[in-house]
Amino acid sequence: MANEDIIKQIKENIIQGRRNEEDEGIEEELNGTPGVEELTRQAVEAGINPKEIISLAITPGMEIVGAKYDTGEYFIPDMLASAQAAGAAMEILKPHLEKAKVASNGIVAIVTVKDDIHDIGKNIVVILLKGAGYEVHDLGIDVPTEKIVEEVKSRGIEYLGLSALLTSTMTRMKEVIDALKEAGVRDKVKVMIGGAAVSEDYAKEIDADAYCADGFQAISAISDFRKSVKTG
């Protein structure tokens, strides 16, 4: 199989949400054929540069998935299947990227704030960001503010996602941002907030850098942050 055909098939199988050959696709004719895992390994064995696999297959594939989700053609299970397939490809590529000294797109921490135990939205964002090539640290749920600040400092976190589902816990977000300021690291990390309880207006009120309604908006926000650094 030609290299361009492998790239094309990886992209298509990401769109179809087929992690491996046992997965069913939206299109039945793909059933029983190699999925993203098998194809990514083929690509590596064929000597295709991991960066090309990411830039020509994984990233554009997930962009199409995001567009389908935005228009209502895809629902959360469809989006999750694609994100998990993309994440599987990134796991296969990770040692090859490290060997080639290819840096991740950035270091991200995602966390549900203190007193909030909801994690479905957070987990989706983690999967999407990993699929987009970011080094992601899932700090978990009900995480104390001081623990979040320590993780930001010790791990060199560049982007911090704070999640809260409840109006009673959303105030923890401001607490985290204030603590980052007190620790002298607020200017070193971009803070994004998300969850049913919050909004763009609330993000501005507490001095967050962005409000993200879902994982795709988080990817877009980080991309915008990176562009502003390059052009700033």
Secondary structure, DSSP 8 states (H G I E B T S, - for coil): --HHHHHHHHHHHHHHT--STTS--SSGGGTTS--HHHHHHHHHHTT--HHHHIIIIIHHHHHHHHHHHHTTSS-HHHHHHHHHHHHHHHHHHHHHHHHTT---S-EEEEEEETT----HHHHHHHHHHHHTT-EEEEEEEEE-HHHHHHHHHHHT-SEEEEE--STTTTHHHHHHHHHHHHTT-GGGSEEEEESTT--HHHHHHTT-SEE-SSHHHHHHHHHHHHHHHHH-
